[in-house]
């Protein structure tokens, strides 16, 4: 079973991804901030990390480079989530 860590500050996105991943047979762990994400990652050594790059308390690129790579937690990969809001008038 593949383990996936989902990190996002939007509870609805985290919940939807957790439900979908679990329904597809994956074990999904979740976190809403950098501290929790690193604690969960260190404890569970996920196979894949789904990471929001634009969270309020973290820069996703820095987390990958400074936190996940040194801990060898990106062996299988990181999926980056990026939300863009376009406003038209």
Legacy VTK file of the C-alpha trace (Angstrom):
# vtk DataFile Version 3.0
C-alpha trace
ASCII
DATASET POLYDATA
POINTS 89 float
0.000 0.000 0.000
1.292 3.425 -0.949
1.360 5.997 1.823
0.596 9.597 0.894
1.023 12.737 2.984
-1.367 15.533 1.961
-0.324 19.006 3.147
-2.667 21.924 2.537
-4.160 24.724 4.612
-7.608 24.300 3.014
-9.542 21.674 5.008
-11.895 20.915 2.102
-9.005 20.058 -0.219
-7.304 17.897 2.404
-10.557 16.053 3.135
-11.362 15.472 -0.549
-7.877 14.148 -1.301
-7.873 11.929 1.792
-11.221 10.413 0.863
-10.229 9.862 -2.767
-6.819 8.389 -1.937
-8.300 6.082 0.703
-11.006 4.919 -1.720
-8.245 3.976 -4.171
-6.448 1.849 -1.584
-3.778 4.282 -0.426
-3.042 5.190 3.173
-3.434 8.957 3.477
-1.964 11.107 6.228
-2.811 14.791 6.460
-1.357 18.020 7.780
-2.446 21.646 7.637
0.860 23.365 8.493
4.633 22.936 8.222
5.232 21.697 11.772
2.585 19.006 11.582
3.683 18.006 8.083
7.258 17.455 9.216
6.166 15.501 12.298
3.889 13.250 10.238
6.519 12.827 7.512
9.238 11.887 9.989
6.983 9.383 11.754
5.372 7.817 8.708
7.975 8.175 5.928
5.343 8.622 3.206
5.955 7.315 -0.300
4.540 10.482 -1.872
3.888 13.993 -0.561
1.086 16.121 -2.017
2.093 19.645 -1.021
0.384 23.001 -1.445
3.113 25.409 -2.547
1.272 28.515 -1.385
0.415 27.992 2.267
0.426 30.970 4.664
3.150 29.701 7.015
5.415 27.943 4.504
6.925 28.213 1.076
6.396 24.795 -0.473
9.625 24.953 -2.467
11.613 25.621 0.720
9.909 22.693 2.442
10.934 20.370 -0.376
14.499 21.678 -0.544
15.222 22.317 3.143
13.075 19.787 4.981
12.000 16.844 2.866
15.115 16.192 0.789
17.517 16.062 3.767
15.197 13.605 5.491
15.102 11.447 2.339
11.330 11.750 2.310
11.057 12.484 -1.400
12.322 9.146 -2.678
9.167 8.537 -4.691
8.125 12.099 -5.304
6.308 15.255 -4.432
3.138 16.420 -6.136
2.819 20.193 -5.962
-0.606 21.792 -5.597
-0.939 25.328 -6.865
-4.153 27.317 -6.641
-4.634 30.280 -8.915
-7.577 32.613 -8.661
-8.360 34.658 -11.737
-10.677 37.607 -11.373
-12.406 38.999 -14.457
-14.324 42.219 -14.605
LINES 1 90
89 0 1 2 3 4 5 6 7 8 9 10 11 12 13 14 15 16 17 18 19 20 21 22 23 24 25 26 27 28 29 30 31 32 33 34 35 36 37 38 39 40 41 42 43 44 45 46 47 48 49 50 51 52 53 54 55 56 57 58 59 60 61 62 63 64 65 66 67 68 69 70 71 72 73 74 75 76 77 78 79 80 81 82 83 84 85 86 87 88
